[in-house]
């Protein structure tokens, strides 16, 4: 059997095939038992395609994965030559999946595969395109650990819901089941635990049918091998903003733009005052400070707030951005020069910057980075998608 290329389990009954992706890194203690438990959900109406993605394990995790693929016809292994992260492992598995549906299963036994059957049912009945398992809804047994982890999770879920217009209780959960065609059509980028907020943002923006159900959860301690940490929490926060901000309603998007504009305003003011201290004239200091701040503003906009090249190509976007900057630059210089004699350079520049803040946001949203409006949510009952 070729271990590098998964093969689809033949479904002789004409029923469905569920692809179960198991990203694994140094999970030698639990991987075999995990696969055995996943096998227990197979039935006459459900065949399995199990894909283990070994993320360059440094212990016997990779060897065990290969042995499992040799033992079971429905198990395949994909090997990473370097450690790339859970998200990267899932990218590899998603591209290789051939089942009707794709489920994500951690190898560490924190999640019970029997819950996958419940999560799969709305998709089998064509009542949903994505089914999400929540550790915070009342169902099954839960190991009680890490209060601050749960608070961080709830905060990230709240922020994600605010951006996506969903009302999930557990955005960061591993247990998600997708229609294969939907998941494979989404361009994914996050290599580590940022996969979760990124994929939630993507399915929300596509306005597909999403359901959430309670699941059991037996969380591990760090001594037992838990890997997610504080750095991943900050990355998740960034991903929520990065992958949702471009589609937010204008008032909410403006609140986020206040951060971008505020950082650039501080830089603008600092450079302006520094150049005045170095005896440059206002006619030189004001435009130089403005241009430097505008360059930073563009970089932050495409990294944090707006969708890069949403309407124009790279050069076209830069050209439109430059054209949008020009009238704001003129306003910035005129207000600064007019008010300096009355209220002083620092106050004059600050007022000019605040006026430019509103003009900048409007021009960026309506002209430079203008995207397509969000489609309506897909009806709960509908044909197969």
C-alpha positions in Angstrom: 0.0 0.0 0.0 1.3 3.5 -0.9 1.5 5.4 2.3 2.0 8.7 0.6 -1.3 8.9 -1.2 -4.6 8.2 0.7 -7.1 6.1 -1.2 -10.8 6.4 -0.8 -12.6 3.6 1.0 -15.0 1.9 -1.4 -18.6 2.3 -0.2 -20.3 -0.8 -1.6 -23.6 0.1 0.1 -24.0 3.4 -1.6 -24.1 5.2 1.7 -21.5 7.8 2.9 -17.8 8.1 3.5 -16.5 10.2 6.3 -12.9 11.3 6.1 -11.4 11.7 9.5 -8.2 13.8 9.6 -5.9 13.1 12.6 -3.0 15.6 12.8 -0.3 14.0 15.0 2.9 15.3 16.6 4.6 13.1 19.1 1.4 11.3 20.0 2.9 7.8 20.4 1.1 7.2 23.7 -2.5 7.7 22.3 -2.4 7.5 18.5 -3.2 3.8 18.2 -6.0 3.9 20.7 -7.4 7.0 19.0 -7.6 5.2 15.6 -9.2 2.2 17.3 -11.9 4.4 18.8 -12.5 6.1 15.5 -13.0 2.7 13.9 -15.8 2.1 16.3 -18.1 4.6 14.6 -18.0 2.8 11.2 -21.2 1.1 10.2 -23.1 -0.3 7.2 -24.3 3.3 6.4 -20.9 4.9 7.1 -17.5 4.0 5.8 -14.3 5.7 6.9 -11.3 7.2 5.3 -8.8 7.9 8.1 -5.8 10.1 7.2 -3.1 10.5 9.8 -0.8 13.5 9.1 2.4 13.1 11.1 4.0 16.5 11.6 7.6 15.3 11.8 7.3 13.5 15.2 10.5 13.2 17.1 9.4 10.0 19.0 7.8 6.8 17.7 4.6 8.7 16.6 5.5 8.4 12.9 6.4 4.7 13.1 3.1 3.9 14.9 1.2 5.8 12.2 2.9 3.8 9.4 2.1 0.6 11.3 -1.5 1.5 11.6 -1.7 2.2 7.8 -0.2 -1.2 7.1 -2.7 -2.8 9.5 -5.9 -1.1 8.3 -7.0 -0.7 4.7 -8.9 2.5 5.5 -5.9 4.2 7.2 -3.4 6.3 5.2 -0.4 8.3 6.4 1.0 11.6 5.1 4.4 12.6 6.5 5.8 16.1 6.9 9.6 16.3 6.6 9.7 19.3 9.0 7.4 20.3 11.8 4.9 22.8 10.4 2.1 23.0 12.9 -1.4 21.6 13.3 -2.9 23.9 10.7 -0.4 22.9 8.1 -1.1 19.2 8.9 -4.8 19.9 8.3 -4.1 21.6 5.0 -2.2 18.5 3.9 -5.1 16.2 5.0 -7.8 18.4 3.5 -6.2 18.4 0.1 -6.0 14.6 0.2 -9.5 13.8 1.5 -11.9 12.1 -0.8 -14.9 11.3 1.5 -18.3 12.9 1.4 -17.6 14.7 4.7 -14.4 15.7 6.6 -14.1 15.6 10.3 -11.1 16.7 12.4 -10.0 14.4 15.3 -7.1 15.2 17.6 -4.9 12.2 18.4 -4.7 12.9 22.1 -8.1 11.4 23.1 -9.4 14.7 24.5 -12.4 14.2 22.2 -14.7 11.1 22.0 -15.2 9.9 18.4 -18.7 8.7 19.2 -19.7 12.4 19.2 -18.8 12.6 15.5 -21.9 10.5 14.7 -24.1 13.1 16.3 -22.3 15.9 14.6 -22.5 14.2 11.3 -26.3 13.6 11.4 -27.3 17.2 10.4 -25.1 17.0 7.3 -26.5 13.6 6.4 -30.0 15.0 6.6 -28.8 18.1 4.5 -29.8 20.4 7.4 -26.3 21.9 7.6 -23.0 22.3 5.7 -20.8 22.6 8.9 -21.4 21.0 12.3 -19.4 22.2 15.3 -19.0 20.4 18.6 -19.1 22.6 21.7 -17.4 21.8 24.9 -19.5 24.4 26.7 -23.0 23.1 25.8 -24.4 20.6 28.2 -23.6 17.1 27.0 -21.4 14.2 28.2 -18.5 14.2 30.6 -16.1 17.1 31.0 -12.8 17.1 32.8 -12.6 20.3 34.8 -9.2 22.0 34.1 -7.7 25.5 33.5 -10.2 28.2 34.4 -8.2 30.9 32.6 -8.0 28.8 29.5 -11.8 28.6 29.4 -12.1 32.4 30.0 -9.7 33.0 27.2 -11.7 30.7 24.9 -14.9 32.4 25.8 -13.4 35.8 25.1 -12.1 34.7 21.7 -15.4 33.1 20.8 -17.2 36.3 21.8 -14.9 38.4 19.6 -15.3 35.9 16.7 -19.1 36.0 17.1 -19.1 39.8 17.0 -17.1 39.7 13.7 -18.9 36.8 12.0 -22.5 37.4 13.3 -22.6 33.8 14.6 -23.6 32.8 18.1 -21.2 29.9 18.8 -20.2 28.9 22.3 -16.9 27.3 21.4 -15.1 28.6 18.3 -11.8 27.0 19.3 -13.1 23.4 19.5 -11.3 20.7 17.5 -14.5 18.9 16.6 -15.8 20.3 13.3 -17.4 18.3 10.5 -17.7 19.8 7.0 -19.0 18.9 3.6 -15.8 18.0 1.8 -16.5 20.2 -1.3 -17.0 23.2 1.0 -13.8 22.8 3.0 -11.7 22.0 0.0 -12.9 25.2 -1.7 -11.6 27.4 1.1 -8.1 28.8 0.7 -6.5 28.4 4.1 -3.2 30.0 5.4 -2.8 29.5 9.1 -0.1 26.8 10.0 -0.8 26.4 13.7 -3.8 26.8 16.0 -4.9 29.9 14.0 -6.7 27.4 11.7 -9.8 27.5 14.0 -10.7 31.2 13.8 -9.6 31.3 10.1 -11.9 28.5 9.1 -14.8 29.8 11.1 -14.4 33.2 9.5 -14.3 31.6 6.0 -17.5 29.5 6.5 -19.3 32.5 8.0 -18.5 34.7 5.1 -19.8 32.1 2.7 -23.1 32.2 4.6 -23.4 28.4 4.7 -25.6 26.5 7.2 -23.8 26.0 10.5 -25.0 24.1 13.5 -23.5 23.5 17.0 -24.0 20.6 19.3 -22.7 19.7 22.8 -19.9 17.2 23.1 -17.9 15.5 25.9 -14.3 16.6 26.6 -11.5 15.1 28.6 -8.8 17.8 28.5 -5.1 16.9 29.1 -2.7 18.7 31.4 0.5 20.2 30.0 2.4 17.3 31.7 0.2 14.9 29.7 1.1 16.6 26.4 -1.2 19.6 26.0 0.5 21.9 23.4 -1.6 25.1 23.0 -0.2 28.1 24.8 -0.5 31.8 25.4 1.3 32.6 22.1 -1.4 30.7 20.3 -4.1 32.7 22.1 -2.6 36.0 20.8 -2.3 34.5 17.3 -6.0 33.5 17.5 -6.8 37.1 18.4 -4.9 38.4 15.4 -6.6 35.8 13.1 -10.1 36.8 14.2 -9.3 40.4 13.2 -7.3 39.5 10.1 -9.9 37.2 8.5 -13.1 39.0 9.6 -12.3 42.7 9.6 -12.8 43.2 5.8 -16.4 42.1 6.0 -17.5 44.0 9.1 -20.3 46.7 9.0 -18.9 50.2 8.6 -19.4 51.3 12.2 -17.7 48.3 13.7 -14.9 48.4 11.1 -14.3 52.1 11.9 -13.8 51.1 15.6 -11.0 48.8 14.5 -9.7 51.4 12.1 -9.3 53.7 15.1 -6.4 51.5 16.2 -4.7 51.6 12.8 -5.3 55.3 12.4 -4.2 56.0 16.0 -0.9 54.3 15.6 -0.3 56.2 12.3 -1.4 59.4 13.9 1.1 59.1 16.7 3.8 58.4 14.1 2.7 61.4 12.0 2.8 63.7 15.0 6.1 62.4 16.3 7.9 62.9 12.9 6.3 66.3 12.4 7.5 67.6 15.8 10.9 66.1 15.4 11.4 67.7 12.1 10.3 71.1 13.5 12.9 70.6 16.2 15.5 70.1 13.5 14.5 73.4 12.0 12.5 72.1 9.0 9.7 74.3 7.8 6.1 73.4 8.2 5.9 73.1 4.4 8.4 70.3 4.5 7.7 68.7 7.9 4.0 68.3 7.5 4.0 66.4 4.1 7.0 64.2 5.0 5.4 63.1 8.3 2.1 62.5 6.5 3.7 60.4 3.7 5.6 58.2 6.2 2.4 57.7 8.2 0.4 56.9 5.0 2.9 54.2 4.1 2.5 52.6 7.6 -1.3 53.0 7.3 -1.3 51.0 4.0 0.7 48.2 5.5 -1.5 47.9 8.5 -4.7 48.1 6.5 -3.8 45.2 4.3 -2.4 43.2 7.3 -5.2 43.8 9.8 -8.3 45.5 8.4 -9.0 45.3 4.6 -8.8 42.5 2.1 -5.6 43.0 0.0 -6.4 43.4 -3.7 -10.1 43.0 -3.2 -10.9 45.3 -6.1 -7.7 46.1 -7.9 -4.4 44.4 -8.7 -1.3 45.1 -6.7 -0.2 48.1 -8.8 -3.8 49.3 -9.2 -4.4 49.2 -5.5 -1.2 51.1 -4.7 -2.2 53.7 -7.4 -5.7 54.1 -6.0 -4.3 54.3 -2.5 -1.9 57.1 -3.6 -4.8 59.0 -5.3 -6.9 58.7 -2.1 -4.0 59.9 0.0 -3.4 63.1 -2.0 -6.6 65.1 -1.1 -6.2 64.0 2.6 -2.6 65.2 2.4 -3.7 68.6 1.1 -6.2 68.8 3.9 -3.6 67.8 6.5 -1.2 70.4 5.3 -3.8 73.2 5.1 -5.3 72.6 8.5 -1.9 72.3 10.1 -0.6 75.5 8.5 -3.8 77.4 9.3 -4.0 76.6 12.9 -0.3 76.6 14.0 -0.3 80.3 14.7 -3.4 80.1 16.8 -3.0 76.9 18.9 0.6 75.8 18.4 2.1 73.1 16.2 1.3 70.0 18.2 -2.4 70.9 18.6 -2.7 72.0 15.0 -1.2 68.7 13.7 -3.4 66.7 16.1 -6.6 68.3 14.8 -5.5 67.9 11.2 -4.8 64.2 11.9 -8.2 63.7 13.4 -9.9 65.3 10.4 -7.8 63.0 8.1 -8.8 59.9 10.1 -12.4 60.1 9.0 -11.5 61.0 5.4 -8.9 58.2 5.3 -11.3 55.5 6.5 -14.1 56.6 4.1 -11.8 56.5 1.1 -10.2 53.2 2.0 -13.5 51.5 2.6 -15.4 52.9 -0.4 -12.7 53.2 -3.0 -9.4 51.5 -2.3 -10.4 48.3 -0.6 -14.1 48.1 -1.5 -15.3 44.5 -1.7 -18.5 42.7 -2.6 -21.4 42.9 -0.1 -22.0 39.8 2.0 -24.5 37.3 0.6 -27.6 36.3 2.6 -27.3 33.3 4.8 -28.2 30.0 3.1 -31.7 28.8 4.2 -31.8 26.0 6.7 -33.7 23.7 4.4 -32.3 23.5 0.9 -30.9 21.4 -1.8 -27.5 19.7 -1.5 -24.6 22.1 -1.7 
